[in-house]
Amino acid sequence: MAFATGTDLHPSPPAYRIGVDVMLLQVPRRTTFEGFVETVSDQLTTYEQSILLPHSPLDPQEALRRFYLIWTLKEAYTKALGLGLGFDFKRIEFDVPKDVVRVDGVRPIGWEFVRFEIKRCEEIYVGVAAQYVGEDKDSDEGECTVKKMPAGDWLKVYDAAKFMENATQALKQ
């Protein structure tokens, strides 16, 4: 779950302000990484497929990290648009090695993206938060880059029981 606060929020479509997606770094059971990528290849650009399955093999953990960063960025962006899977994911391209995002081949103006990693016990999760900050706040004339940020004050991780407890307390105030 994600939310943003402040007086400068954009209250209506096409941007609902913020979207987030997080995935556990693991290949689904009964498949290989290559088979997994193949099942969603129609939602990946040719370039994304080339950085996931390059001619010289990647470290398996790095390949999986790249895949889930690409996927969580696409999910976070389309959730922020209020469209989710109703948006053709192939229109979004995330150049993970350069941390650059393009939509329909151009920089998405007014958007900020943050990628993060969460380690819980033996599990590693990666995710992306996408936020529409408005064209007037977009000062980057170059490419739309994705910031890497460690989990900190801006990101809180709760299990479901703790989340419900905090939400109930907040509603009582």
Salt bridges, closest charged atoms under 4 A:
ASP8 OD2 - LYS137 NZ 2.08
ASP21 OD1 - LYS79 NZ 2.89
GLU48 OE1 - LYS74 NZ 2.96
GLU62 OE2 - ARG66 NE 3.24
GLU93 OE1 - ARG102 NH2 2.91
ASP99 OD1 - ARG115 NH1 2.68
ASP99 OD2 - LYS148 NZ 3.59
ASP104 OD2 - ARG91 NH2 2.68
GLU112 OE1 - LYS147 NZ 3.86
GLU117 OE1 - ARG65 NH2 2.89
GLU117 OE2 - LYS119 NZ 3.87
ASP138 OD1 - ARG107 NH1 2.87
GLU143 OE2 - ARG102 NH1 3.62
ASP153 OD1 - LYS156 NZ 3.97
GLU165 OE2 - LYS162 NZ 3.62
